[in-house]
Amino acid sequence: MELKQFKITVLPLRNKLLNYARKLTDEPEDAEDAVQEVLLKLWNKRLELEQYRSIEAFAMTLTHNLCMDMWRSKRNSDQPLESIQVTASSGTPERLLEIKDEIRLMHEIIDSLPNLQRTIMRMKDIEEYETDEIAEITGCGAEAIRSNLSRARKKVRDIYLQTIQKKKRRNER
């Protein structure tokens, strides 16, 4: 698709995409950003657009997915793992330091997982994606997602328990 055809076919969809994005986002600026990104993606795929039955439907789907991703990332960035609060009564400096060390250890363990297991675990347990969404994003089947997630959780648990036991043994000496 050449520039002239792109202007005729895709650019008139901008207002419709923007109205849809405004309904899905909290901020008008986010809607504008989403539509600009969608238009950029469409431009980059301009040579492949003729294979879609409806460019408008494809553009609406891209807009929807992008707005949902923006919403998830905002929601998840509001409460990072490090923001876990301990009640004031049990928040001794020693206990707070232990919690900080445990959080750091969990990050290290998760980072040591194979790439697919790490990705699936983060998407499911941290970003709270549904299994079907993870399957769609990664291209794996739902059963493969559950299997990889189970293996990842078991590995994290095993490594965590081994590390804690090693620390206890060192402290007993």
PyMOL commands that set and color helices and strands:
alter all, ss='L'
color gray80, all
select helices_A, chain A and resi 3-9+11-24+28-44+49-51+55-77+81-83+88-90+93-112+115-126+131-138+142-172
alter helices_A, ss='H'
color red, helices_A
deselect
rebuild
show_as cartoon
